[in-house]
Amino acid sequence: MTDPNLSWLFWAYGVGWVLIFGYLFWLSRREQSLRSRLARLRELLEKKPERKP
């Protein structure tokens, strides 16, 4: 005979891990997007001619 609370514990941990991995995936995608935008900004700044005062 199994304790019904053990199945709840299993599902709670499972959902918790899914949420953690989902958040980490979202963070990695966000970081990748920010790095891409930063690289484009650097390219624009390098191409921009310098002003002389």
Order of alpha helices (4+ residues) and beta strands (2+ residues): alpha
